[in-house]
Amino acid sequence: MKKLTYKFFNRKTALVARELLGKVLIYKNKDQIISGIIVETEAYVGPKDLASHASRGKTPRNEVMFGEAGHWYIYLIYGFYNCLNIVTEEKNYPAAVLIRAVEPLEGISLMEINRKTKKLENLTSGPGKLCQAFGIDKNLNHISALNKKSPLFIGDIGTKIPKSKIIKTTRIGVDYAGKWKDKKLRFYIKNNAFISKK
């Protein structure tokens, strides 16, 4: 398995979001490995994107988005759920891809413990569920996914998702974002059982 490189992430955010489908999210937590195939993503593209945290300018919360591609941006929503994003594009152009859902591969029993459920399709079918299942929290914020010692990274196992199996649609929960709520910047694998329902 090849680890994704800076070159992969330092491209247009929508392209990265689409091409992350089929890649593998891997978290090496101590002696345990949790992994899953990325099946759903959303692109957040620059300071003019009103659905993006970057539209409010640079803050202590979002400053990692203004940094180099390939770093993790993890934030809390509703005071409880973490969301996992990977920074894209050139430095000082704030953009990132939200990883919304994965199809579990390794560490399923640990995911079940973390999520307190044995219902497979409910383990990682949403950004908050995914982070909870993997045990991902803000301690990993700002860390580079490209570093050899990084416990959290994305690998390529050679899977190519045909364009005919990729659905491109509007993002979820961004009704406040004016015309940006209608931008088709969400991507998911057609008929996959693990995509988020909302």
MIMARKE-286828 format. One line per field, with one value per residue (C-alpha): x, z, y; residue in three letters. Coordinates in Angstrom, 2 decimals. Example, Ala and Ser with C-alpha at 12.3 -4.5 7.8 and 13.67 -1.06 7.14 Angstrom:
2
X: [12.30; 13.67];
Z: [7.80; 7.14];
Y: [-4.50; -1.06];
residu: [ALA; SER];
This chain:
198
X: [0.00; 1.32; 0.81; -0.70; 1.77; 1.88; 1.49; -1.88; -3.29; -1.79; -4.43; -7.93; -10.02; -12.98; -10.61; -8.95; -12.37; -13.46; -10.19; -10.15; -13.04; -11.65; -8.56; -8.00; -8.03; -5.66; -5.19; -2.40; -3.35; -0.65; -0.59; -3.99; -4.87; -8.24; -8.94; -11.71; -12.29; -13.30; -16.77; -18.01; -16.32; -17.10; -14.91; -14.59; -12.95; -11.24; -12.18; -15.20; -16.93; -19.57; -19.96; -16.29; -14.86; -12.30; -14.97; -14.76; -11.05; -8.13; -8.83; -7.11; -9.68; -9.17; -5.55; -4.41; -6.53; -4.19; -1.16; 0.37; -1.63; -1.72; -2.34; -5.31; -7.96; -10.15; -12.89; -15.78; -19.44; -22.41; -19.89; -19.48; -18.71; -15.31; -15.03; -11.98; -10.66; -7.48; -6.01; -5.62; -4.18; -1.45; -0.38; -2.44; -5.36; -7.63; -9.29; -9.92; -11.82; -14.19; -14.13; -17.77; -17.88; -15.78; -16.48; -14.83; -11.88; -9.68; -10.39; -14.13; -14.39; -12.69; -15.02; -17.98; -16.62; -15.97; -19.41; -21.25; -23.05; -22.61; -24.64; -21.96; -23.60; -23.97; -20.32; -18.81; -21.71; -21.17; -18.33; -19.04; -19.56; -16.35; -14.25; -15.91; -15.39; -11.72; -11.04; -10.00; -10.01; -8.48; -5.14; -4.48; -5.37; -2.54; -0.59; 0.72; -0.71; 2.47; 4.95; 6.40; 5.58; 2.03; -0.44; -3.24; -2.80; -4.41; -3.18; -3.75; -4.47; -4.91; -8.71; -10.13; -13.77; -15.38; -16.95; -20.26; -20.21; -19.44; -22.38; -21.75; -24.28; -24.76; -23.20; -25.11; -26.14; -24.98; -28.32; -26.89; -24.24; -26.15; -25.39; -22.69; -25.33; -26.15; -22.57; -22.12; -19.10; -20.15; -18.98; -19.92; -19.81; -23.16; -25.22; -22.58; -24.18; -21.95; -22.65; -24.20; -27.95; -27.86];
Z: [0.00; -0.92; 1.42; -0.34; -0.87; -0.79; -4.58; -4.24; -1.78; -3.35; -6.11; -6.64; -3.64; -5.57; -7.51; -4.31; -2.73; -5.69; -5.94; -2.22; -2.85; -2.73; -0.74; 2.74; 5.98; 8.49; 12.18; 14.06; 17.69; 19.87; 18.81; 17.13; 13.54; 12.47; 8.80; 6.30; 2.63; 2.05; 0.49; 1.00; 1.03; 0.78; -0.61; 1.10; -1.32; -0.28; 1.49; -0.71; 0.07; 2.58; 3.84; 4.84; 8.19; 6.17; 4.96; 8.36; 7.99; 9.80; 13.41; 16.00; 15.14; 11.38; 10.99; 9.87; 6.72; 5.73; 6.06; 3.84; 2.13; 3.78; 7.37; 9.43; 10.44; 13.22; 14.84; 17.21; 16.25; 18.61; 21.46; 21.09; 17.59; 15.93; 12.16; 10.17; 7.32; 5.23; 4.04; 0.27; -2.28; -1.90; 1.41; 2.39; 0.22; 2.88; 1.60; 2.88; 2.29; 4.94; 5.16; 5.77; 5.75; 5.35; 4.86; 7.77; 7.00; 10.04; 13.74; 13.50; 17.02; 18.41; 16.36; 17.91; 21.39; 20.61; 19.04; 21.52; 18.70; 16.68; 13.73; 11.04; 8.72; 11.58; 12.69; 10.31; 8.23; 9.02; 10.03; 13.77; 13.77; 11.83; 14.33; 17.27; 15.75; 14.99; 18.29; 16.44; 18.45; 18.42; 19.67; 16.00; 14.80; 12.84; 12.45; 8.96; 7.33; 5.22; 8.07; 8.26; 11.98; 11.60; 13.23; 10.95; 7.19; 3.89; 1.67; -1.93; -2.53; -6.26; -6.27; -9.05; -8.73; -12.18; -12.85; -13.40; -9.74; -8.29; -7.29; -7.23; -5.27; -2.86; 0.59; 3.73; 6.40; 4.61; 3.95; 5.50; 2.76; 0.14; -3.41; -2.06; -0.66; -4.25; -5.27; -6.02; -3.82; -2.11; -3.60; -2.70; -4.09; -5.60; -3.61; -0.88; 2.39; 4.53; 3.17; 5.66; 5.64; 6.60];
Y: [0.00; 3.43; 6.36; 9.38; 12.21; 16.00; 15.99; 14.22; 16.76; 19.88; 19.98; 21.33; 20.36; 18.93; 16.67; 15.46; 14.84; 12.72; 10.80; 10.01; 7.62; 4.10; 5.14; 3.73; 5.73; 4.10; 4.85; 3.10; 3.59; 2.00; -1.67; -1.61; -0.74; 0.61; 1.19; 1.75; 2.49; 6.11; 6.11; 9.69; 13.11; 16.82; 19.60; 23.00; 25.37; 28.56; 31.79; 32.57; 29.26; 30.36; 26.80; 26.72; 27.78; 29.76; 32.20; 33.90; 34.55; 32.98; 32.00; 29.80; 27.11; 27.02; 28.18; 24.71; 25.18; 28.02; 25.75; 23.11; 20.38; 16.98; 18.14; 17.03; 19.56; 18.17; 20.20; 19.64; 20.10; 20.26; 20.16; 16.41; 15.08; 15.38; 15.85; 14.75; 16.90; 16.84; 20.16; 20.65; 23.09; 25.73; 27.22; 30.29; 29.14; 27.64; 24.47; 20.97; 17.73; 16.43; 12.65; 11.86; 8.06; 4.93; 1.24; -0.62; -2.90; -3.55; -3.16; -3.67; -5.12; -2.00; 0.20; -1.62; -0.92; 2.74; 3.20; 0.96; -0.84; -4.02; -2.78; -2.76; -0.23; 2.25; 2.21; 4.75; 6.14; 9.81; 12.15; 12.04; 8.27; 7.76; 9.71; 7.99; 4.53; 5.20; 6.99; 10.15; 13.37; 16.86; 15.53; 14.70; 18.20; 19.91; 16.64; 15.88; 12.76; 12.67; 12.20; 8.69; 8.58; 9.87; 7.44; 8.67; 8.61; 7.64; 4.82; 3.78; 0.10; 0.60; 0.70; 2.85; 3.88; 4.27; 7.68; 5.91; 4.81; 8.25; 10.43; 14.19; 16.22; 19.12; 19.11; 18.24; 20.78; 23.95; 25.66; 28.86; 29.20; 31.20; 30.12; 27.80; 25.45; 24.51; 23.69; 20.00; 19.35; 16.13; 12.84; 9.29; 5.78; 4.82; 2.29; 1.95; 0.86; 3.07; 6.55; 8.96; 9.33; 13.03];
residu: [MET; LYS; LYS; LEU; THR; TYR; LYS; PHE; PHE; ASN; ARG; LYS; THR; ALA; LEU; VAL; ALA; ARG; GLU; LEU; LEU; GLY; LYS; VAL; LEU; ILE; TYR; LYS; ASN; LYS; ASP; GLN; ILE; ILE; SER; GLY; ILE; ILE; VAL; GLU; THR; GLU; ALA; TYR; VAL; GLY; PRO; LYS; ASP; LEU; ALA; SER; HIS; ALA; SER; ARG; GLY; LYS; THR; PRO; ARG; ASN; GLU; VAL; MET; PHE; GLY; GLU; ALA; GLY; HIS; TRP; TYR; ILE; TYR; LEU; ILE; TYR; GLY; PHE; TYR; ASN; CYS; LEU; ASN; ILE; VAL; THR; GLU; GLU; LYS; ASN; TYR; PRO; ALA; ALA; VAL; LEU; ILE; ARG; ALA; VAL; GLU; PRO; LEU; GLU; GLY; ILE; SER; LEU; MET; GLU; ILE; ASN; ARG; LYS; THR; LYS; LYS; LEU; GLU; ASN; LEU; THR; SER; GLY; PRO; GLY; LYS; LEU; CYS; GLN; ALA; PHE; GLY; ILE; ASP; LYS; ASN; LEU; ASN; HIS; ILE; SER; ALA; LEU; ASN; LYS; LYS; SER; PRO; LEU; PHE; ILE; GLY; ASP; ILE; GLY; THR; LYS; ILE; PRO; LYS; SER; LYS; ILE; ILE; LYS; THR; THR; ARG; ILE; GLY; VAL; ASP; TYR; ALA; GLY; LYS; TRP; LYS; ASP; LYS; LYS; LEU; ARG; PHE; TYR; ILE; LYS; ASN; ASN; ALA; PHE; ILE; SER; LYS; LYS];
